[in-house]
Amino acid sequence: MKIAILTQPLRYNYGGLLQNYALQSVLKEMGHDPVTLDPSPYAHTDWKTPFRAIKRTIQKYFFHQQKIDILREYKKNHDVKLLETNTGKFIKKHIDFIRYKKITDINPRAYDAFIVGSDQVWRPKYNKGRLSNMFLDFTKEMKVRRIAYAASFGTDEWEFNEEQTTEFSYYISGFDGISVREDSGVTLCKNHFGVNATHVLDPTMLLKKDDYIKNILSSQKNNKEKNLFYYILDSDDTKKRIIKDFEQKLHLHATTVRAKNDKSKNIKQRIQPPIENWLAAINNAGFVVTDSFHGCVFSIIFNKPFIVILNENRGCARINSLLKVFHLEDRLYNPRNNQPDTVIDWNSVNSILDEKRNAALSFLRSNLN
């Protein structure tokens, strides 16, 4: 079966790329032919917004600024390509994708099924200009199967307005199978869209530790000296103090794999290191401190003790839901009652992971049948 996947743009987000890689790998193992439909950089901009349309008209016809706009768009695309220096190599090597300018350019006869997910594909602020596409609005005239796999709202709060709720309720009612990444997503789907959804694992957890070691980390060195690996998406003084505290308590040297300064005006300082380095750092870690959802995910996959600091800006529901599944709620950082050296029962965790993985694979098989 030829399957098209819609997810967040394939750029330089480690978790976003790895979840897409994992979903494609699983679908290929099932005998399918998956490809990810990836929007060209900035092609999803909502040009229908009246303010932007008026502004561009005035710039073009009254101030003759058309060339400035072209140069600006060129710079944006140049910056994206530069930021993809390392992750772009991973994309080309491990992910089958087609880039499009307009979703309507997609050939309606080219695919047998469409899968939306994973990542925060159903969160409005992360999908401006393409949110309706994430509910497969463009497939309404196609005779295809429509599936949501581990789609995420990112939060347990309802962020859609009344018009969006009505419109997307119509589209999602035409799905053949609906699954979400967080337990709160099941409730949101039921209460606001009036549909039943299944709670499943993030796609990265459909693969096993050995799959990542064999297919991605085969060329990486296995360090004998264990470090404290920290992966912080939004750094601040409090998180820096927490890392320093754990470094001293556990007598481990703190290291990270991340761009030096995400907010730097120097674009070269914002280039992410290779994904392989990031995965290897988790695999070789003695302990992990993170505020990242996928930082938690791969700590679990690689059986690494970890602590997670909740990240309010990026959504807490996904982390809370993940920890609840594996009975790891004590991994949430709490300054009043924190025991970093607590032993995790990995036998129990791995048993749950096997059970949930089999259930998720069953969901995919049954809905692609």
N, C-alpha and C positions, 0 to 999 in steps of 0.2 A: 504494500500500500504506500502510495506517495503522500507524505505528510508534511504540511507547512506549520512551522512553529512561530508564534508571535510572543516576544518577550521584550524586556528593556533593551535599548540599543547596545550592540556589541562594541564596547569602547575599551575602558580600562578599569572596570570594577571587577575585582578578583571573584567575588561570590557570584556575581551576575554571569560571568563567563563560564565558571565551573558548573553552575547549575544547568546551563544550556548544553555544555559538553556532556554532562552526565545523562541528561534526558535523551540527547541524540544517541549516545552509546547504547542505552537500554533499548531504544526503539530499533536500532540496527540489530541488536542481539535477537530481537523478536522477529526479524526478517523484513522490517519495513525500510523505507527509503526516506529519511527525514531531511529537511532543509529549513534553516531559519530565515525568515523574511526580515531583513534588517533595514531600517530607514536610513537613508543617507544623512550625514550630519546636517542638522538644522532644517532638513526637508519637511519636518513635521510642524514647523511654525504655523500658527493659526493665522493665515493671511486674511481670513474673513472678518477678523476683529475690526469693527468700523474705525476705531481710533487709529490703528496701524495703517489701514488702507488710506485714510484721509492724510495722515502724516506723510506717507510715501508719495502720494499724489502731489502734495504741496512741495515736497523736496524736489521731485522730478521736474515739474512744470514751471515752478516759480523761482526756485533757487538753483535749478540745474545741478542737483547733487546726485544724479544717477551714478556717476563714476565713483563717488565716495562710497555709495552703498555697495557697489561691486567690490571695491577694495576691502570693505569691512567684511563682506561675506567670504572673500578670499582668505583674509587673515583668520577668520573663525575656522575654516576648513584646514588651513595650514596648522593651526594650533592643535586641532583634534588629531591630525596625522602625527604631529610631534609627540603628543601625549601617548599615542598608541605605539611608540617606538618598540617597546618590548611586548606588550600584550597583543599587539597586532600580529606578531609572529606566532603566538599561541593560537590566535583565531584562525589564521591561514592553515596552520598545521593540524588543528584538532576539530574545527567546526566547519560544517558545510553550510554556506549561507549565500543568499542573494540580496543585493542591496537595491532598493527601489526609491524613486523620488516621490511617487504618489501611490497610495495603496490601491487605487483604481487601475493601476497599470498591471496588477496581478492577473495572470491568465486564469479565468474561471474553470478551465478544463484541465489545468495542470496538476490538480491535487484531488486526492480522495478524502482527505480529512484535514482539519485545522485544529491545532492545540494551542491554547493560550496559557502561558505560565512558564516558569514560575516568577519569583521576585514580586515586587510591589506593582504588578501590572494593573491593579484595580484601585490605585491611589491617585486621585485627581491631580495633586500638585506635582507628581512625577510623570504625568502623561498628558501634559498640556498640548492640545491640538491633535491628539491621537487617541483620546480616551475611548471614544466610541468604537475605534478599530479593535480595542482590546476586548470588546464584546462581539466582535466579528460582524459588525453591521454591514460590511461590504460583501458578505457571503449570503445575504438573504435570498438571492435568486439562484444560488448554486445548490446542486444536489450533492452535498458533502456531509461528512460527519463533523460535528462540532463538539470539542471537549475542552474543559478547563482542567489543567493539572496543577495542583498546588498553587493556584492563583492567590495572591495576597492583597488584602486591603492595607496591610502595614500597621493598622491600628484597630482598636476595638470600638472606636467612635465612628459614627456615620458621617462621611464627608461629602456626600453627593447632595446636590440641590434637588428640589422637587421635580424639575423638568428632566434632569438626568436620571433620577430614580425611575420615572415613568418610561423613558426611552429605553434604558438598559434592561428594565424588567421584561420588556417585549422581546429584546434580542436574546437574553439569557434563557427565556422560556423555550427557545428553539434548540438549546444545547442537548446533546445526547448523553453527556456525562459531565457532572460538575464536582470538582474537588477543590479544597482550599488548604492553605498551608498552616493556618492557625485555627484553634478550636473556636475562637471568637468569630471567625469568618463563617462558620456554620450558622451561628445565630444571626449574623448580619444578613446572610442570604435568605434565611427563612423569614425574618421580620420585615425586611425592606423589599426584597425581590420576589418573595413568595415561592421560593424554590428550595428543594432539599439539596444539601451539599455534603460531601464526604471529607473528613479530615484525613489528610495524607502527609507523608514525609516530603521535605524539600528534595528535589531531584538529586542533589549531591549525595544524599544518603541511600540512594538506590544502588550505588556502586560500593564495593567493599574497599577496605584499606589496601589490600593487595592489588586491586585494579589501578589505583592511583600510583602505587609504587612501581608497578610493572609498566604502565603506559605513559606516565608523566615524569616520575622521579628516577627512572632507571639510570640516568646519567649523573644524578646528584650524589654527592658524597654523604656518607652517614657519619656525622661527627660523634666521637666517643664522649667528648665533654658536653654535658647537658647545661643549657642556659635557661634563664627565665626569658621567654619570648613574649613580648607585648605587642599587641596590634590594636592601636587606638585610632578610631576614625576622626573623632573630635577632641583634640587634646586641650587640656586646661591645667591650671596649677594643682587642682585637687587630684586629678588623675596622675599627674607626675609624682605627687607625694605618695599616692597609693603604690605605684610601681616601685618607688624607692624603698618603701616600707617592706614590700614583699621581697625585694632583692636582699635586704638585710636579714629578714626573718629566715629565709630559705637558703641563704648563703650561696646564691646563684647570680651569675653575671647577667645583667639585663641587656638584651639585644632586640632589634626590630628589623623588619623589612618593609619599608614604606618610603614614599617620596618625602624629601626633607621638609618641604613647606607647601601644603596644599593651597594656601592663600597667597603664595608669593607671586609677584608680578613677573618674575623671571620664569618663563614657561619651562625652561630646562630643569628647574628645581622641582617641578611638579610631575616629572615623568616617573611613572610607577616602575619599580624593579620587575623582573620577570616573575610570572606566576609560579614557575617551578621553584624559584628561590623562597617564595612565601610558603608554599606547601612543605618544602623540605625543612624550613625553620620550625614549623609546627611539629612535623614528624620527629625532629631531633630534639625538641624542647623537653626540659625537665618539668616545666610549669608554664602555664599560659595565663596572661592577664589581657583581657580584651573588652571592648564595648561594642563589638561587631557580632551580628547574628551568625555569619558564616565563620567567624573566628571560633564561636562556640561549637558550631556544627563539626568542623574539622578536628577540634579538640576531642570531641566524642568519637568520631570515626577513627582517629589515631590513638584513642585511649590515653589522652594526656590530661593530667589533673589541671583544672583551670578555675579562674574566678572571672565573672563577667560584671562589668559596671553598666548599669542601665543607661541607655542613651535616649533621652526624651525626644530629642530633635528628630531622630530617625525611626521612632516607633518602638514601644516596649512590648506590645502584644505578641509579636513574633518570638521574642526571646523568652517571655514568660511561658508561652505555649510550648515551646521546644523543651524547656527545662521540666515542665510538668509531665510531658510524655515519658521522660526517662527518670522521673523522680529525683531530679537534681536541683530542686529549688534552693538547696543550701549553697549552691554555687553562686547565687546572687551576692554581690559584695554588700556587706553590712558592717560599718565601722564599729558598731557596739558589740557585735557578736560574730567575729570572723575567725575561722580556723583554717588557714590555707593548707595545713598539712593533713587535713582530714582525708582518710583513704576512701576512694570511690570504689564501689562494688562493680567492677567492670564486667563480671560474669552476668550480673543482672541487667546492666545496661546493654550489653551485646545481645542478650536473649530478647529484650524488648525490640532492639533494632532489627533483628532477624524477622521477628513477628510482623512488625510494621512494614518492613521492606516487602515481605511476601504479600501483604494486604494491598500495598500500593501497586505492585506489579500486576496483581489480579485485577485491580481497578482499570489499569491501562489495557490489559488484554481483553477484558470483557467489553469495554467501550469502543475498542477498535475492531471488534469482531463483526 
